[in-house]
Amino acid sequence: MILCDCNKSRLKYSEFKGKWKASILYRNKIEGETLKLSTKGRYGLRAFIDLAVCGESQPVPLASIAQRQEISVSYLEQLMAKLKKAGLVKSVRGVNGGYCMARPASEISVGDVLRALEGELIPVECAGIDNSGSAHCNGSSQCVSKIVWKRINDSINNTVDSINIGELVQESKGAKTAKN
């Protein structure tokens, strides 16, 4: 029998008639827990796209982003500080100041923005797929569920990394044109 404490669920692997069988011993304390981005990620991405759309030629004041996106200026300041620290935006002081993109929109992925705001995107934590060496799972060598968790993590990261902000800017401009 092998116990695996991956993802806060305790799985019991036992051999039955020559086949491995997994049983859940207990689940997460919060039933129905789902992967969700926080408001930092959701609002931050909206604000970043707004900046990319409206800031192609000049810095954009936070107040104008706040008004268009219905996000408080104080919250935007916190989000922009994280984006600035990650090197995704630059601030410009003065009367015509505001924020602008640090690089062209086509060189920045949705994944870059979300990681700057949320940290690493790891929807399923599993010690069996942790390559940093900081976690340990006794059943990792015989646990096949770690393959599923790794594929889920990789799929989400590959998806957000494959969408660049430039594409979203073009989509936004196309949506505005179609609306008018």
C-alpha positions as CSV (number, residue, x, y, z in Angstrom):
1,M,0.0,0.0,0.0
2,I,1.3,3.5,-0.9
3,L,0.0,6.7,0.5
4,C,0.1,9.9,-1.5
5,D,-0.7,13.3,0.2
6,C,-0.8,15.2,-3.1
7,N,-3.2,18.2,-3.4
8,K,-4.6,17.9,0.2
9,S,-6.4,14.7,-0.7
10,R,-5.0,11.5,0.7
11,L,-5.0,8.7,-1.7
12,K,-4.5,5.1,-0.7
13,Y,-3.0,2.9,-3.4
14,S,-3.4,-0.8,-2.9
15,E,-2.8,-3.8,-5.0
16,F,-5.9,-5.8,-5.8
17,K,-5.6,-8.9,-8.0
18,G,-2.4,-7.6,-9.6
19,K,-3.8,-4.1,-10.3
20,W,-3.2,-0.9,-8.4
21,K,-6.4,0.7,-7.0
22,A,-6.7,4.3,-5.7
23,S,-9.0,5.2,-2.9
24,I,-9.6,8.7,-1.4
25,L,-9.1,8.6,2.3
26,Y,-10.2,12.2,2.8
27,R,-10.8,15.3,0.6
28,N,-10.0,19.0,0.8
29,K,-11.6,20.6,3.8
30,I,-13.5,22.9,1.4
31,E,-15.7,20.8,-0.8
32,G,-16.2,22.1,-4.3
33,E,-13.0,24.0,-4.3
34,T,-12.2,25.2,-7.9
35,L,-9.4,26.9,-9.6
36,K,-10.1,30.6,-9.7
37,L,-8.0,33.7,-10.4
38,S,-8.2,36.3,-7.7
39,T,-9.4,39.8,-8.5
40,K,-5.7,40.7,-8.8
41,G,-5.4,38.5,-11.8
42,R,-8.8,39.3,-13.4
43,Y,-8.8,43.1,-12.8
44,G,-5.1,43.4,-13.5
45,L,-5.4,41.7,-16.8
46,R,-8.3,43.9,-17.8
47,A,-6.3,47.0,-16.7
48,F,-3.3,45.8,-18.6
49,I,-5.2,45.2,-21.8
50,D,-6.8,48.7,-21.4
51,L,-3.4,50.2,-21.0
52,A,-2.2,48.4,-24.2
53,V,-5.2,49.5,-26.2
54,C,-5.2,53.2,-25.0
55,G,-1.6,53.7,-24.3
56,E,0.0,53.0,-27.7
57,S,1.0,56.6,-28.2
58,Q,1.1,58.2,-24.8
59,P,1.1,57.3,-21.0
60,V,-2.4,56.5,-19.6
61,P,-3.4,58.0,-16.3
62,L,-4.7,55.4,-13.8
63,A,-7.9,57.5,-13.3
64,S,-8.9,56.9,-16.9
65,I,-8.2,53.2,-16.7
66,A,-10.2,53.1,-13.4
67,Q,-13.1,54.9,-15.0
68,R,-13.3,52.6,-18.1
69,Q,-12.8,49.4,-16.2
70,E,-14.7,50.4,-13.1
71,I,-11.8,49.5,-10.8
72,S,-10.8,51.8,-7.9
73,V,-7.7,53.9,-8.4
74,S,-6.1,52.7,-5.2
75,Y,-6.5,49.1,-6.2
76,L,-5.0,49.9,-9.6
77,E,-2.0,51.5,-7.9
78,Q,-1.4,48.2,-6.1
79,L,-1.7,46.2,-9.4
80,M,0.5,48.6,-11.4
81,A,3.2,48.4,-8.7
82,K,3.3,44.6,-9.2
83,L,3.4,45.0,-13.0
84,K,6.1,47.6,-12.8
85,K,8.2,45.4,-10.5
86,A,7.9,42.6,-13.1
87,G,9.1,45.0,-15.8
88,L,5.8,45.0,-17.7
89,V,4.9,48.6,-17.3
90,K,6.7,51.9,-16.8
91,S,5.5,55.0,-15.0
92,V,5.8,58.5,-16.3
93,R,5.6,61.4,-13.9
94,G,4.2,64.8,-14.6
95,V,1.1,66.5,-16.0
96,N,0.9,64.2,-19.0
97,G,2.1,61.2,-16.9
98,G,0.6,57.8,-16.3
99,Y,1.6,54.3,-17.2
100,C,2.8,52.8,-20.5
101,M,3.9,49.4,-21.7
102,A,7.5,48.5,-21.0
103,R,7.7,46.3,-24.1
104,P,5.5,45.9,-27.2
105,A,2.2,44.2,-26.5
106,S,3.1,41.4,-28.9
107,E,6.1,40.4,-26.7
108,I,4.0,40.1,-23.5
109,S,1.9,37.1,-22.8
110,V,-1.2,36.7,-20.7
111,G,0.9,34.3,-18.6
112,D,3.5,37.1,-18.0
113,V,0.8,39.4,-16.6
114,L,-1.0,36.8,-14.5
115,R,2.3,35.5,-13.0
116,A,3.3,39.1,-12.1
117,L,0.0,39.6,-10.3
118,E,-0.8,36.1,-8.9
119,G,2.6,34.4,-8.6
120,E,3.2,31.0,-10.2
121,L,0.1,29.5,-11.9
122,I,-0.1,26.1,-10.3
123,P,-3.7,25.0,-10.1
124,V,-2.8,21.6,-8.7
125,E,-0.1,21.3,-6.1
126,C,1.5,17.9,-6.0
127,A,4.7,17.0,-4.3
128,G,5.3,14.3,-6.9
129,I,5.7,16.9,-9.7
130,D,7.5,19.5,-7.6
131,N,11.0,19.8,-9.2
132,S,12.3,22.3,-6.7
133,G,13.1,19.6,-4.2
134,S,11.2,21.5,-1.4
135,A,8.4,19.0,-1.2
136,H,8.5,15.3,-0.8
137,C,5.9,12.6,-1.5
138,N,6.6,9.0,-0.4
139,G,4.4,7.5,-3.1
140,S,5.7,9.6,-5.9
141,S,7.5,6.8,-7.7
142,Q,4.4,4.7,-8.0
143,C,1.7,7.5,-8.2
144,V,0.2,7.8,-11.6
145,S,-2.2,10.6,-10.7
146,K,0.8,13.0,-10.7
147,I,0.8,12.7,-14.5
148,V,-2.7,14.1,-14.6
149,W,-1.8,17.0,-12.3
150,K,1.3,17.8,-14.3
151,R,-0.6,17.8,-17.6
152,I,-3.3,20.1,-16.1
153,N,-0.6,22.5,-14.8
154,D,1.3,22.4,-18.1
155,S,-1.9,22.9,-20.2
156,I,-3.0,26.0,-18.3
157,N,0.5,27.5,-18.4
158,N,0.9,26.7,-22.1
159,T,-2.5,28.3,-22.8
160,V,-1.8,31.6,-21.0
161,D,1.7,31.7,-22.5
162,S,0.4,31.3,-26.0
163,I,-1.9,34.3,-25.9
164,N,-0.1,37.6,-26.3
165,I,-1.5,40.9,-25.3
166,G,-1.1,42.2,-28.9
167,E,-3.7,39.6,-30.0
168,L,-6.1,40.8,-27.4
169,V,-5.5,44.5,-28.4
170,Q,-6.5,43.5,-32.0
171,E,-9.5,41.6,-30.7
172,S,-10.6,44.6,-28.7
173,K,-10.2,47.0,-31.6
174,G,-12.2,44.6,-33.8
175,A,-15.0,44.4,-31.2
176,K,-15.2,48.2,-31.0
177,T,-15.4,48.4,-34.8
178,A,-18.1,45.8,-34.9
179,K,-20.1,47.5,-32.2
180,N,-20.1,50.9,-34.0
